[in-house]
Amino acid sequence: MQYNLDMRVVFRRLSAEISVFLRKKGVKPAFFLLILFLSMMPINAQTFKDDFHWAVMGSLFHFAANNGTDSDPAPILPSIGVSFAWQFWGPLRLELTEDIYFTNYEYNTELGYPMACNPENRSAFVLGFLTGIQLTAFLPIGSAGIAARFSIGPAVDLRVVTLAFGLNHPADFQGDERDAQIQTDAIRKYFWSDARWFMPAAGIGADFPVNRMFSLGFDFRVWVPVYKLWTNENFLEIDGWRFGFGFRITPRKTAENSIN
């Protein structure tokens, strides 16, 4: 490992000298940034293995809303997800997260937007893929394997919207604003227009070793509905915000090193 680290330092210094030479020759800054990025890449497979981290996650999401008696009064949604992170410099990691959830929605014509609802009021079934690219600071605490995590970055909610299951009564398809298919189409159009799928996220967490092989982590995350800044809708302040509390199980690098 020390050899790999020394080689990376040498490569960075060499790339810096090359970049100075290229800039004197009039090479564009974009090419210089490409060289700088490549200088941060691992030298070999073992180094990449040490810098790469992954986890399995489980969470409970709260979709905050205050939009009437027909809506779900406490939309708490379970989700399952994964995380892949590359520790590219010191405590900093570039982390890709994927959380999958599902729920029922109806379209509120009075308010002009969809809302999570009780099963008896459902029109659409929504399967969501909440995808984030986060800059994460991973900070070890002491020598026992405990660590704190802080993350921030962009996220998107990629929602698949279909007609809710079990709607086969003629009253569900009357051709008016209560028609389940018409509401489903309106919900899909709403979610995918005006960048309502864009929700930057921030989070904090901590990891605790449970044995030589795995760590158990806890997360608290918040997704911010920034689309409210440009859609000019009559939202209550809490509407659109999302909160998530969950856990993650992460293989420990110390366990791999001790086994090897």
N, C-alpha and C positions, 0 to 999 in steps of 0.2 A: 504493500500500500504506500509506503514511503517513496518507493521508486516511482510509482504512478503519480504521486503528488508532485515530486520534483520535475518529472517530465511535463506536467501541466504548466508549472511555473516557467520552465524553459520555453514551452510552446507559446505562452502568452507574451513573453518578452520578445521572442522571435517575430510573432505576428505584429507586435507594436512597431518593431523596426521596419518590417515590411510595409506597414500602413503609412509610416512617415515617408518612406521612399515613394510609395504609390501616390501620395498626396502631392509630392513635389513634381511628379510626372503628370499631374492634372486628373487623376482618377476621381470619379464622383464620390461624394460622401456615402452614398448608399452601399457602394462596394466596400468601403472602409468599415461600415457597420456590420456587413456580412462577415468580414474577417474577424471582427471582434466577437461576434456571436459564435463563430466556429471555434474560436480560442477557448470558449467556455465549455465546449462539449467534452465528454469523457474521452480519454485516450484509448481505452480498450474495454472489453466486455466486463471485466471484473470491476473496473471503476464505475461503469454505468450501473451495474448491479447494486453497488454500494450507494449510489445517489438516487436510485429509483425506489419509490415507496407506494404501497397500495393498501386499501382498506375496504371492508364491507360495512355498510351503514344501514341503520334503521332509525326512522324518525317519526314524530307526530307533528303534522303541520296544522297551524291555525290560520284560516283565511278570515281575517278580521272584516266584519261587515255589520252595518246597522241599517237594514233596508226592508223592514216590514215583517209582518206576522207570518207570511207564507214562506219566508226564507228559513234556512237551517239556523236555529238560534245559536248554535255552537259548532260550526263546521270544523271538526277535528278529524284530520285525514291521516291514516297510516301510510307510510311510504317505505320503500326499500331502495338502496342505492349503492354505488361504488365510488371510490376515489382513487385517482392515479396522480402521483406527485413526483416531480423531478427537482431534487435539491441542487440548484445550479450555482449557488454562491453562499458560503457561510450558513446562516440560519434560514435563508430565503428559499422558498420552494414555489414552483409553478404547478398549480394543482387543478386538475380537471375533475369535476364532480358531476354525477348523474343521479337524480332522484326521480323515482317513478311513483305516481299516485293516481287515484281515480275517484270520481264522485259524480253525483247527479246535479244537473243545472236546469233552471227554467229561465225564460226571458220575461223580465218585468217591463211591461209596456208603459206603465206610468212613470217609472224611473228612467227607462230607455237603456237599460243594460242588464246583462245576465247576473244571476246570483245562485250560489249553491243552495240547494233546497232539500226539504224532506222528501223521502221516496214517493209519497203519495202525490206530490206536486211536480214530479220530474217530467221533463220533455226530452232532455239530451243526456247522454252518457259521455263524460269527458275523461280521456286518458292523457295524463300530462307527463312530459319528460322535461324536468327542470334541470337545465344544463348550465354549469358555471365554469368559468376560467378564473381562478383566484390566485392572487399573490399572497402567499402564506408565510408568516414568520413562525418558525418552530424553535422554541426556546427551552432547552433542557434545564431542569431545576434539580440541583444536587447530582449525586452519582447513583441514585437508586432506579433510574430509568423514567422518572416522572418528567413531563414536559408540558408547557403551555403553548397554545396555538392562537394566532390572530390572523384573520384573512379578510381580504376585500377584493372586489373585482366585478366585472360584468357577468350577467346571467340572462338566460332566455328561457321562457316557458313555451315549449313546443307542444301544443294541445291538439289531440285528435278528437274530433267532435262527431258523434254518431247519434242516431235516434236511440233513445233509452230502451232497454230491454223490457219486454212484457207489455208494451203498449199495442194492444190489438182490439180495443173496444172502439166502435164507431164514434163515441163521444170524444175520443182523443184526436179525431181528424175531421173537424167541422169546417175547415176552409177559412176560419177567421183567425184573430190574433191569439186564440187559445189552441190553435191547431199545433200538435206536437212537431210535425215536420217543418212547418213554417217557423216555429220557435227555434228548432234545431239549426236551421239555415241562418237565422238571425244571430244565434249565439256564435256559430262558426265565423260569420262575417265580422262580428264585433271583436272577437279575440285576435283575428289575424289582420285587422286594419289599424292604422295609425300607430304602429309599433307598440301595441299593448302587450306584446310578448317580451318586451325588454324590461328587465327588473334587476338593477344592480344589487349585489348582496354583500353583507359583511357578517362576520361571525367570530366567536371566541370558543375555545375548547381546551381540554386538558386530557392527557394520556397517562394511564397508570399501569405498570406492569402487573399482570396476573400470574404469570409463570415465565419460564425461560423462553417460551415460543411466541407469546402474544401479549399485546397491550390492549387494555379496554379504555376507550376514550369517550368523552361526553362533549356534545356540541350544542351551542345556542346560536342560531342564525336568523337574520332579518333580511327580507327582500323588499326593496323600496319601489313603489309604483310611480316611477318618474314620468310615465306617460300622462299622468294627471296634469303635468305642467303645460302640455300643448293640446290636450283634447277638449278643454273648456267644458267639462261635464260638471253637473251639479252634484258632486260627491260630498258625502260627509268626510271629515278629515281622516277617520280611521279606515274607511273603505279602501280596499285594494292592497293594504299592507299584509305581509305574510310573516309568520313567525314559526320557527321550527326548533324543537328540542329533540335530541336523539343521541344515539351511541354509535360507536364504530369499533371494530376489531381489526387490529393491525399486526401483521407479523413483525417480530422484533429482529433488528439487524444483529444485536448482540447474541441472540440465540444462534443465528446462522454462523457467526464467527466462532462461537464456542464449539459448534458441531464440527466445523471445518478444522 
